[in-house]
Amino acid sequence: MPGAPERRYIECVGKDRRLYLVLGMNRVPITGLRPQAEELIRHMLRQNEANGGVPRVCTHAELQKAVWGDRSMANVNIQIARLVHEIRKALASLAAGPELIANLPGRGYILQGERIAPAPQLSSFVCGPPIVHPRGFFGREHELKRIYSIWNRLPLQHVALVGPKRSGKTSLLHFLERIHLTPPDQLRRGQAAHWLADPDSHRVVLVDCQDARLRTPEAVLQYILGQIGVRSPSPCTLAAFVGILTDISRPTILLFDELEVALTNPAFDPSFWAGLRSLATNHTRGLLGYVIVLHSEVPDNPDSADPQSPFLNIFGHTLTLGPLTSSEALELAASSPKPFPEADLQWILAESGRHPCLLQLLCDARLTAIEEDQPEELWKKEGTKRISRFRHLLNHP
């Protein structure tokens, strides 16, 4: 279902051990619970963590001791059931979905939900797909500083990311979407993570306009609401969506990848784009920001006859993605698990023009050659062949 978040689980964060419902790539505070209900959740989280992240059944006796200590309780099973009901009610008000606390008759309760798993064994270099995990994302410090300087102040402003195919636009969006929920131990040593003044203050939603499930306005609006933890009305009209987001209280950023696919889709008519513009401009008190990905820059004077003109002319910040800096490109190449000779590093940087896609391809060719003990002339020939399809990048400064 397009409106359902990819992940849904409970998390306990920070020194004050605040409870959050994690939806997709966003944290939603769980509030209004009695201290006993909060302690029940915390205990179950601790047990799952001690069990290597695998949900563990907690018995009634165990939960009684965790919540009330050695205090004698009458009808303890009923008391615990009431706490669980209270928790379920609070979670249901945040988002629809399967119950995260399940009752196992005669055994107790189990806290379920798909957690972000420990970092998988990531490929040293990625050839083809975008970089999804922040650990594998290198560079773009200038662009990130610009974006987060905009996000750390109100009103939120709108950013257009521009660049040719394979310039790394989608990888940058994935980084923006995920970095605030990535545990430090899943990042590279010394990799910057705290771009936001308060990582839990913002909600970030990535909308892939190429997703076949998101080819109608209603599907897109349902998806966005699901990702920020809001129940979607039926039908989910643009007017209903605007009415819901008018009441947002946290900075919310919508990332639109491959926006040109939606711009050329007749289902997204002029009223849709005008509605998105009006929503951000007049109804959300500066708490809603857009980031879009385009292959070419927004015209300085968009054609007023263009159906998308009202939407596109609010993008006052344009960032063009070109090569990485020399130090950023060197950091990517030097991340190889088997070091490259200095001469090879310099050859890779020169031949790639420091474009991340070409860097990944050439570094992978060199690493493969080292692992397979190939002669030098062979890996360079292979690397040159690999990047030939993307030579258009070298024509962009």
C-alpha positions, 0 to 999 in steps of 0.5 A: 500500500503506497500510504504505509510507511516502510518501517514502523516500530517504537524507539527510546531516544536520548538521555531523557529516554523519550518514546517515539513511534518511528514511521518510515524515516521519521520519529513521532513522539508518543505522548499522553501515556501514564508513567506505568505505560511508558515503563512497560514499553521501555522494559519490553524495548530493553528485553528486545535489545538484550535479545539481539534485537529479536522481539522477546515474549514478556510474561505477566509476572515479569511486566508486573515487576518491571512496572510496579516492582515488588508491590502486590497488585490485585488482578495484575493481568487486568492491570497490564491489559489496561496499560497495553490497551492505553498504549495501543490507543495512543499508537492508533491515534498516530498511525494506522497499522498492525498492533505493535504490542501483541498478546500471546494468550497464556504467555504474555506480550511481545513488542513487535515492529521492524527495526532498522537492522544493523548496517548490512555488509555494504559493497565497497563501491556501488556501480549503478544504483543510487547510494541508499545507506548514509555510510556509503555517501561521500562528499557534497559538503557544500550542498549539504551546508546550504540545504541544512542552513535553510532547514535550520531556520524558518520559514523553510525555503525550497530547493531545486537540485539540478544535474545530468543523469547519474550526477548523484541527485537521488543519492543525495535525497536518500542521504537527506531522508535517512541521516537523522535516523542512522545510528552513529555506529552505522556511519564511517568514523568521523562522518558528519551526522549532526546536520540539524540543530535538533535531529528529532525536530524535522520530518523528511519524506522522500517521494519517488515520482517514478514509483508506479504506485504513485502515479495519481495525486491521491496516491501521492498524498496518501503516501505523504500522510502515511510517512508522517504518521497521519491517518489518510482520509477517504477520499484523500483529496487535495483539499483534505490534504491541505486541511491536514497539513495546515495544522502541522507543528514541526518542520516538514520537508518533502523530497520529490525525486524525478519530479519531471515524471509527475510534471508530464503526467496529465493526472497532476493538473494545474490545480494540483501544483497550484495547491502545493504552492499555496499550501507551503506559501500561505497555510503552514506558517513556514513549516513546510519545505520542498526539495525537487530533483530536475535534469535542467534548471528552472527557467529564470522567468517560468512561462505563466502559461505553463501549468506547473509555473505557479509551483516551480517559481517558488524555488529560490535556491538552485544547487547544481551537482557537478564533480566532488572536490578533490578531497571528497573524491580522494576520500571516496577512492581511499575508502577501499578495503584494500588500499590503492597505490598513489599512482592509481588514485591519481589516475582514477581521479583524473579519468573520472573528473571526480564525478561520483558515478565514474569514481565508483565504477573505476574504484570497483574495477581497481579493487576487483583487479587487486582481489583477482590479481589482474595486470594493471593494463587490464583493469584500466581498460576495463574501467575505461570501458565501464565509464564510457556510457557516462562520458556525458558527465565529463562535459558538465563542469 
